Structures are given as C-alpha cells and as structure tokens.
C-alpha cells in the first residue's frame, strides 16, 4: 500500500506547500492526542516528535529541510515548542498548535463532546458523549461506552422494530 500526504490549500496559499504538508502532519497527531486525552501539560495538548520520526514520514525531505520547516512554523507562530521529557538527557521536542495554527486549520479551540440522547422505553433516556455515558442514574467510563452504545441501539431496534 502506498502512503499519501494531503494538505490544506489555504495554508499552502498563505505559506507554501511544504509548510502546509508539515502543519497537516502536526494537526493529525495533535487531534489524536486531544482525542485520546493524553500529553496535556500547562493546559494544552502536546505532540512528542523527533526530527528523525518526521523524516520517516517525509522521506523526500532531509533532516535539515524538516528542521527549517519546523523553525518556519515556530517563527510564524503556527506551532510552539516545549520540553516535557522525564529524563534530562532526552532532547525530544514537544509541539502544540497555536491559536493561529488552529484557526488556519479550522480546528475548534474548545473541546466540546458530542452528545447523543435516546429514549429507551419506560420513560428512561440514555445520554452518551465522547467521554462518559449516563443511562438512568448510572455513569459509565469511556471504555464502557461502546458496549453500552451497542446495547442502547439494540434496545432502540426492539422498541421501533427495525
């Protein structure tokens, strides 16, 4: 299977295709850590990335080109850099999207979980969001949501005879 890359035409127009590709790559990983609710430091989500890892994703660029692109995005205030490593000799950098970067990529700056509410009979309702589920008076953590959601759908199917 071949790998492919995509980018925002707006970012490419405002900067260039290389910046657009690298920013889209950062966006992918940023959205992943936000979704997983990990790597949160100082109230922000951060992506841990080595230049060599980026070189693996972009084999057509050398390390110096990648360093130049990261520096350009830092200078343009599209991303910012941090160091949150537990080992002092670990020099791996951490990156996060700035408000300017998020706005450019049209990423919501506030995390608001989507909620689904359904009536499951006998005047009971179930409400499920991306982090927790509440059915009746019971709360379930994220790991239970898929099972509860499937159960809820089965109950809805029985009620409405789908």
Legacy VTK file of the C-alpha trace (Angstrom):
# vtk DataFile Version 3.0
C-alpha trace
ASCII
DATASET POLYDATA
POINTS 162 float
0.000 0.000 0.000
1.404 3.367 -0.911
1.457 6.262 1.501
-0.010 9.602 0.579
0.050 13.065 2.055
-2.547 15.798 1.978
-2.549 19.453 2.904
-4.762 22.498 3.266
-4.911 24.576 0.096
-5.465 27.683 2.247
-2.277 27.029 4.242
-0.341 26.343 1.042
-1.591 29.618 -0.418
-0.703 31.577 2.722
2.729 29.949 3.199
3.762 27.174 0.811
3.050 23.500 0.096
5.874 22.255 2.339
4.594 24.186 5.365
1.053 23.031 4.574
2.166 19.378 4.496
4.119 19.622 7.748
1.356 21.546 9.510
-1.211 18.954 8.408
1.051 16.236 9.832
1.236 18.088 13.155
-2.541 18.578 13.031
-3.127 14.834 12.630
-1.082 13.999 15.720
-2.471 16.944 17.671
-6.037 15.787 17.065
-5.004 12.251 18.062
-3.642 13.324 21.478
-6.695 15.534 22.059
-8.979 12.627 21.178
-7.025 10.277 23.452
-6.862 12.974 26.158
-3.120 12.410 26.704
0.021 14.569 26.778
-1.672 17.516 28.451
0.786 19.928 30.019
0.176 23.513 31.135
-3.442 23.235 29.999
-2.537 22.313 26.407
-2.164 19.118 24.407
1.335 18.385 23.094
2.764 16.044 20.473
6.185 14.476 21.104
8.159 14.279 17.845
11.740 13.701 16.840
13.096 15.080 13.589
14.072 11.522 12.607
10.455 10.403 13.063
9.315 13.233 10.825
11.980 12.220 8.290
10.473 8.721 8.246
7.067 10.244 7.405
8.582 12.577 4.814
11.421 10.564 3.229
11.687 13.040 0.353
12.890 15.732 2.796
16.203 15.688 4.616
16.575 16.433 8.339
17.795 19.972 7.596
14.694 20.680 5.462
12.429 19.373 8.239
14.266 21.483 10.828
13.838 24.527 8.553
10.073 23.877 8.199
9.608 23.432 11.947
11.576 26.640 12.581
9.458 28.473 9.992
6.233 27.293 11.655
7.614 28.389 15.036
8.605 31.807 13.609
5.159 32.213 12.032
3.595 31.235 15.385
1.651 28.327 13.863
3.121 25.947 16.452
5.052 26.257 19.674
7.706 24.074 21.200
8.056 22.656 24.695
10.123 20.166 26.659
8.256 17.781 28.921
10.590 14.784 28.937
11.066 12.927 32.205
14.731 12.118 31.508
17.040 15.130 31.470
19.205 13.702 28.670
16.158 13.200 26.399
16.132 16.151 23.993
12.996 15.156 22.083
10.837 18.195 21.439
7.125 18.566 22.066
4.927 20.659 19.784
1.427 22.073 20.001
-0.676 24.086 17.615
-1.125 27.738 18.497
-4.454 29.510 18.281
-3.296 30.935 14.944
-2.453 27.426 13.690
-5.775 26.011 14.880
-7.710 28.846 13.257
-5.826 28.390 9.999
-6.639 24.658 10.009
-10.190 25.347 11.212
-9.737 23.283 14.372
-12.101 24.108 17.206
-10.196 25.749 20.030
-12.632 24.338 22.581
-13.221 20.670 23.132
-16.952 20.063 23.339
-18.040 16.440 23.329
-20.860 15.430 21.033
-23.862 14.035 22.857
-26.479 11.564 21.753
-29.719 11.210 23.669
-32.242 8.471 23.036
-35.418 7.319 24.708
-35.208 3.628 25.580
-38.689 2.979 26.896
-40.500 3.261 30.236
-39.682 6.976 30.355
-35.943 6.232 30.526
-33.386 8.021 28.439
-29.743 7.387 27.685
-27.210 10.119 27.058
-23.824 9.319 25.568
-21.000 11.742 24.930
-17.418 11.133 23.856
-16.106 10.711 27.399
-18.875 9.251 29.544
-22.285 7.684 29.232
-25.199 8.136 31.557
-28.035 5.628 31.463
-30.691 6.130 34.084
-28.776 7.025 37.232
-25.617 5.083 36.327
-22.459 6.623 34.862
-20.014 4.656 32.730
-16.474 5.485 31.725
-15.225 5.726 28.160
-14.199 2.061 27.989
-17.803 1.013 28.609
-19.328 3.383 26.090
-19.031 1.150 23.016
-20.710 -1.763 24.788
-23.399 0.492 26.260
-23.946 2.183 22.910
-24.436 -1.189 21.191
-26.822 -2.236 23.957
-28.703 1.031 23.557
-29.004 0.553 19.802
-30.302 -2.989 20.318
-32.938 -1.682 22.731
-33.940 1.037 20.286
-34.206 -1.542 17.488
-36.500 -3.700 19.661
-38.714 -0.738 20.532
-39.050 0.526 16.956
-38.837 -2.931 15.312
-36.043 -2.037 12.849
LINES 1 163
162 0 1 2 3 4 5 6 7 8 9 10 11 12 13 14 15 16 17 18 19 20 21 22 23 24 25 26 27 28 29 30 31 32 33 34 35 36 37 38 39 40 41 42 43 44 45 46 47 48 49 50 51 52 53 54 55 56 57 58 59 60 61 62 63 64 65 66 67 68 69 70 71 72 73 74 75 76 77 78 79 80 81 82 83 84 85 86 87 88 89 90 91 92 93 94 95 96 97 98 99 100 101 102 103 104 105 106 107 108 109 110 111 112 113 114 115 116 117 118 119 120 121 122 123 124 125 126 127 128 129 130 131 132 133 134 135 136 137 138 139 140 141 142 143 144 145 146 147 148 149 150 151 152 153 154 155 156 157 158 159 160 161
